[in-house]
Amino acid sequence: MNKIKWVGTIFVLSGILFTNLNIYPINIFTHGFGVILWTAYGIISKDKAISTNFGFQIPLFGLGIANYLT
């Protein structure tokens, strides 16, 4: 379970870096995957704050991906 958290952290931070370097659309996919891992961690560990924070980010990244694909 600790690996999910650290891999998710790497993806989230990489996505933030890609955003700051204006590397699009990889930033959305990378950060979004990290958010999914952190949401999974929150659900598995039954941490409602983490689940809520990252869970609400999933549709936001979904919108960004949908916007890119259309």
Buried (B, 14 or more C-beta within 10 A) or exposed (E): EEEBBEBBBEBBEBBBEBBEEEEEBEBBBBBBBBBBBBBBBBBEBEBEEBBEBBBEBBEEBEEBBEEEEE
